[in-house]
Amino acid sequence: QVQLVESGGGVVQAGGSLRLSCAASGRTFSSYAMGWFRQPPGKEREFVASAISWSGGSTFYAASVKGRFTISRDNAKQMTYLQMNGLKPEDTAVYYCAAAPPYSDYNVWGQGTQVTVSS
């Protein structure tokens, strides 16, 4: 079973950058899809980005972050990253790292890390 711990959140001005990190434990990390989700204040949790190992390393992004955010993973270090550039106040949310076994739903979640973008 994979376990996840996020880090890297904080407060940043609009237009700034942050990099979130997600450290995974477990022997089968490389076979899992890794994703980032976020929950803005008072709203539902939403998909941000994902990186799928078994589909040739495909990445997917929500329309709202495409071109500004980049997901990457280092299977040797069991790390997943979310580089966030051009941050906007509407990116303010708790960001969660998540893992999905092959061809399954996301069922492992980190504790979340707060990102606040000031205008």
VEXDREN-266814 format. One line per 8 residues: number of its first residue (from 1); their letters; for each residue x, y, z of N, C-alpha, C, O, CB. Coordinates in steps of 0.2 Angstrom, whole numbers. Glycine has a CB too. Example, Ala and Ser with C-alpha at 12.3 -4.5 7.8 and 13.67 -1.06 7.14 Angstrom:
VEXDREN-266814
1> AS> 66:-28:39:62:-22:39:66:-16:39:71:-17:42:57:-22:45 ~ 64:-11:35:68:-5:36:64:0:39:67:6:40:70:-3:29;
END
This chain:
VEXDREN-266814
1> QVQLVESG> 4:-6:0:0:0:0:4:6:0:9:7:4:-5:0:6 ~ 3:11:-4:6:17:-5:4:22:1:-2:23:2:6:20:-12 ~ 8:26:4:7:31:8:10:38:5:15:38:2:9:30:15 ~ 6:43:6:8:50:3:9:55:8:5:56:13:3:52:-2 ~ 14:60:7:15:66:11:17:71:7:22:71:3:20:64:17 ~ 12:77:7:14:83:3:18:88:7:18:88:13:7:86:1 ~ 21:92:3:25:98:6:25:103:1:24:102:-5:32:96:9 ~ 27:109:3:29:114:-2:23:120:-3:24:125:-6:30:111:-9;
9> GGVVQAGG> 18:119:1:13:124:1:15:131:4:20:131:7:6:122:4 ~ 11:136:3:13:142:7:9:148:4:4:147:0:20:144:6 ~ 11:154:5:8:160:3:12:163:-2:18:164:-1:6:165:9 ~ 9:165:-8:13:168:-13:9:174:-17:3:173:-16:15:163:-19 ~ 12:179:-19:8:184:-23:6:181:-30:9:177:-33:13:190:-23 ~ 1:184:-32:-1:183:-39:4:184:-44:8:189:-44:-8:187:-41 ~ 5:179:-49:10:179:-53:16:175:-51:21:174:-55:12:186:-55 ~ 17:173:-45:22:170:-42:22:162:-44:17:160:-47:23:171:-35;
17> SLRLSCAA> 27:159:-41:27:151:-42:28:148:-35:31:150:-31:33:150:-47 ~ 26:141:-36:27:137:-30:28:130:-33:26:128:-38:21:137:-25 ~ 32:126:-30:32:119:-32:30:114:-26:33:114:-20:40:117:-34 ~ 25:110:-27:23:105:-22:26:99:-23:28:97:-29:15:105:-22 ~ 28:95:-18:31:89:-18:27:84:-14:23:85:-10:38:89:-15 ~ 27:78:-17:23:72:-14:28:66:-13:30:64:-18:17:70:-18 ~ 29:64:-7:33:59:-6:29:53:-4:25:53:0:38:60:0 ~ 31:47:-8:27:41:-7:31:36:-4:37:35:-5:25:39:-14;
25> SGRTFSSY> 28:31:0:31:25:2:27:19:0:21:20:-2:31:25:10 ~ 31:14:-1:28:8:-4:31:5:-10:35:9:-13:20:9:-6 ~ 31:-1:-11:35:-4:-16:32:-4:-23:36:-5:-28:36:-12:-14 ~ 26:-2:-24:23:-2:-30:22:5:-33:17:6:-37:16:-6:-30 ~ 25:10:-31:24:17:-33:24:17:-40:20:21:-43:29:21:-29 ~ 29:14:-43:30:16:-51:24:13:-55:23:16:-60:36:12:-53 ~ 20:9:-52:14:6:-56:8:10:-55:3:9:-58:13:-1:-54 ~ 8:15:-50:2:19:-48:2:25:-53:7:28:-55:2:21:-41;
33> AMGWFRQP> -4:27:-55:-5:34:-57:-5:39:-51:-7:37:-46:-12:34:-61 ~ -2:44:-53:-1:50:-48:-5:56:-50:-4:58:-56:6:51:-46 ~ -9:59:-45:-12:65:-47:-12:70:-42:-11:69:-36:-20:63:-48 ~ -14:76:-44:-15:82:-39:-22:84:-40:-24:85:-45:-9:88:-41 ~ -25:85:-34:-32:88:-34:-31:94:-29:-26:95:-25:-37:83:-31 ~ -36:98:-29:-37:104:-25:-44:105:-23:-49:103:-26:-34:110:-28 ~ -45:108:-17:-51:110:-14:-51:117:-12:-48:119:-7:-53:105:-8 ~ -54:122:-16:-54:129:-15:-59:130:-9:-63:125:-7:-56:133:-21;
41> PGKEREFV> -58:135:-5:-63:137:1:-70:136:-1:-72:140:-6:-61:143:4 ~ -74:132:2:-81:132:1:-83:128:-5:-89:129:-7:-84:139:1 ~ -78:125:-9:-80:122:-15:-78:114:-14:-75:112:-10:-76:125:-21 ~ -80:110:-20:-79:103:-20:-72:102:-22:-69:107:-25:-84:100:-25 ~ -69:97:-20:-62:95:-23:-62:94:-30:-67:91:-33:-60:88:-19 ~ -57:96:-34:-57:96:-41:-50:93:-43:-45:94:-40:-58:103:-44 ~ -50:90:-49:-44:87:-52:-40:93:-55:-42:98:-57:-46:83:-58 ~ -33:92:-54:-28:97:-56:-24:94:-62:-23:97:-67:-24:100:-51;
49> ASAISWSG> -21:89:-60:-16:86:-65:-15:78:-63:-16:76:-57:-9:90:-65 ~ -13:74:-68:-11:67:-67:-5:65:-71:-4:68:-77:-17:63:-68 ~ -1:60:-69:4:57:-73:3:50:-72:3:47:-67:11:60:-70 ~ 3:47:-78:1:40:-78:7:36:-81:9:37:-86:-5:38:-83 ~ 10:31:-76:16:28:-78:15:23:-84:19:22:-89:19:24:-72 ~ 9:19:-84:8:13:-88:6:15:-95:5:11:-100:3:8:-85 ~ 4:22:-96:2:24:-103:8:28:-106:7:33:-110:-4:28:-102 ~ 14:26:-105:20:29:-108:21:36:-105:24:40:-108:19:30:-115;
57> GSTFYAAS> 19:37:-99:21:43:-95:16:49:-97:18:55:-97:28:45:-97 ~ 10:47:-99:6:53:-101:4:57:-95:4:55:-89:-1:49:-104 ~ 3:63:-97:1:68:-92:-6:72:-94:-7:72:-100:6:74:-91 ~ -10:73:-89:-16:77:-91:-17:83:-86:-15:82:-80:-22:71:-90 ~ -21:88:-88:-21:94:-84:-29:96:-85:-32:95:-90:-17:99:-87 ~ -31:99:-79:-37:103:-80:-36:109:-84:-31:112:-85:-39:105:-73 ~ -41:111:-88:-41:117:-92:-39:123:-89:-35:127:-91:-48:118:-96 ~ -41:124:-82:-39:130:-79:-32:131:-77:-30:136:-75:-43:130:-72;
65> VKGRFTIS> -28:125:-77:-21:126:-75:-16:124:-81:-10:125:-81:-19:121:-70 ~ -19:122:-87:-15:120:-92:-11:125:-95:-13:131:-96:-19:117:-98 ~ -4:124:-96:0:129:-98:4:133:-92:9:137:-93:-3:134:-102 ~ 1:132:-86:4:136:-80:7:131:-75:12:132:-72:-1:140:-77 ~ 4:125:-75:6:120:-70:9:114:-74:7:112:-80:0:117:-66 ~ 14:111:-71:17:105:-74:18:100:-68:21:101:-63:24:107:-77 ~ 16:94:-70:16:88:-65:22:84:-68:23:83:-74:10:84:-65 ~ 26:81:-63:32:77:-65:32:72:-59:30:73:-54:38:81:-66;
73> RDNAKQMT> 36:66:-61:37:61:-56:44:58:-57:46:58:-62:32:56:-56 ~ 47:56:-51:53:53:-51:52:46:-48:52:46:-42:59:57:-47 ~ 51:41:-52:50:34:-49:55:32:-44:54:28:-40:48:29:-54 ~ 62:33:-46:67:31:-42:67:34:-35:69:31:-30:74:33:-46 ~ 65:40:-35:65:43:-28:58:43:-25:56:45:-19:67:51:-29 ~ 53:40:-29:46:40:-26:43:46:-25:40:47:-20:46:35:-20 ~ 44:51:-29:42:58:-28:38:60:-34:39:58:-40:48:63:-27 ~ 33:64:-33:29:67:-38:29:75:-36:28:77:-30:21:65:-38;
81> YLQMNGLK> 29:79:-41:29:86:-41:24:90:-44:21:87:-49:36:89:-43 ~ 22:96:-42:18:100:-46:21:107:-46:21:110:-41:11:100:-43 ~ 24:109:-52:27:115:-53:21:120:-55:18:119:-60:32:115:-58 ~ 20:125:-51:14:130:-52:17:137:-53:20:140:-49:9:130:-46 ~ 16:139:-59:19:146:-62:13:150:-63:7:148:-64:23:145:-68 ~ 14:157:-63:8:161:-65:2:160:-60:-3:160:-63:6:160:-72 ~ 4:160:-54:-2:158:-49:-7:164:-49:-5:170:-49:1:157:-42 ~ -13:162:-48:-19:167:-48:-22:166:-41:-22:161:-38:-24:166:-54;
89> PEDTAVYY> -26:171:-39:-29:171:-33:-34:165:-33:-35:162:-28:-33:177:-31 ~ -37:163:-39:-42:157:-39:-38:151:-38:-42:146:-38:-46:158:-45 ~ -32:150:-38:-28:144:-37:-28:143:-29:-25:137:-27:-21:145:-40 ~ -30:147:-25:-30:146:-18:-34:140:-16:-40:140:-18:-32:153:-14 ~ -31:135:-13:-34:129:-11:-30:125:-7:-24:126:-6:-36:125:-18 ~ -33:120:-4:-29:114:-1:-27:109:-7:-32:107:-10:-33:111:5 ~ -21:108:-8:-19:104:-13:-17:97:-10:-14:96:-5:-13:107:-17 ~ -20:92:-14:-19:85:-12:-16:81:-17:-17:81:-23:-26:82:-10;
97> CAAAPPYS> -11:77:-15:-8:72:-19:-12:65:-18:-14:63:-13:0:70:-17 ~ -13:62:-24:-17:55:-24:-13:50:-28:-10:52:-33:-24:57:-26 ~ -15:44:-27:-12:38:-30:-18:33:-32:-22:32:-28:-7:35:-26 ~ -17:31:-38:-22:26:-41:-18:20:-43:-14:20:-47:-26:29:-46 ~ -20:14:-41:-18:7:-44:-19:7:-51:-24:11:-53:-20:1:-40 ~ -16:3:-55:-17:3:-62:-24:1:-64:-27:-3:-61:-13:-3:-65 ~ -27:5:-68:-34:5:-71:-39:5:-65:-44:2:-66:-34:-2:-74 ~ -37:9:-60:-42:9:-54:-43:17:-52:-39:21:-55:-40:5:-48;
105> DYNVWGQG> -48:18:-48:-49:25:-46:-43:27:-40:-40:23:-38:-56:26:-42 ~ -43:34:-39:-38:36:-34:-41:34:-27:-46:35:-26:-37:44:-35 ~ -37:30:-24:-39:28:-17:-34:29:-12:-35:26:-6:-41:20:-18 ~ -29:32:-13:-24:34:-8:-23:42:-8:-21:44:-14:-17:30:-9 ~ -23:45:-2:-23:52:-2:-18:55:3:-18:51:8:-30:55:-1 ~ -15:60:1:-11:63:6:-15:68:11:-21:68:10:-5:67:3 ~ -12:71:16:-15:75:21:-17:82:18:-21:86:21:-11:76:27 ~ -14:84:12:-15:91:10:-10:96:12:-8:95:17:-22:93:11;
113> TQVTVSS> -9:101:7:-5:106:9:-9:113:6:-11:113:1:2:106:6 ~ -9:118:10:-12:124:9:-8:129:4:-2:130:5:-14:128:15 ~ -11:131:-1:-8:136:-6:-13:142:-6:-19:141:-7:-7:133:-13 ~ -10:148:-4:-14:154:-4:-10:159:-9:-4:160:-8:-14:157:3 ~ -14:161:-13:-12:166:-18:-15:173:-17:-21:174:-17:-13:164:-26 ~ -11:178:-15:-14:185:-13:-13:189:-20:-9:188:-24:-10:188:-8 ~ -18:193:-20:-19:198:-26:-15:204:-25:-15:209:-29:-26:199:-27;
END
